């Protein structure tokens, strides 16, 4: 009877950030909670937690779902050294506030933007 040959693959180098940690980081950068991400993907929060804590490995389908929900490429999601093809997008928290500001009357918008400009100038001068 012929012997079975087993092929041993070298472990992949994910750098210092595991896939689950990368999912959590990107989710937070986008201003999403685990519950919000779960809703976008069509699953429950407990599974998001399991993926982020590397208790579950990503299937190809889940990698695509996470990529679409987080608006990143699968390369960026799965490979730590993948180049970002797009510029950094504002977080969901920032975008929500922008929408609130845009719904204000023009005079109040000007006041808010003036205050923001002042704060940003102060931060830039430090």
C-alpha angles and dihedrals in degrees: 000000000000118000119247114241117219120204115214114207122206111244116259118251108233092173117229095321121075120212092256091051089050091052090051093047094049092045090053092046087056091051094242128143121220088253092053092048091048090053091050091050096041099244139095131277093246090063092049088054091050092051092047091050091048092242088126126043119225118253117209090257093051091047089056092046092051091046093052094044093048094040095235133119119260087243091058091046097047104030120054095206097048113128117245109241095194133050120257111280124217115264121257089251091057093045092052090054092047089054090050091050091049090054091058122095113268094256093053090045089056091051093050093046092047090052091048091049090052093050092047092049089052092050092048093052093057 
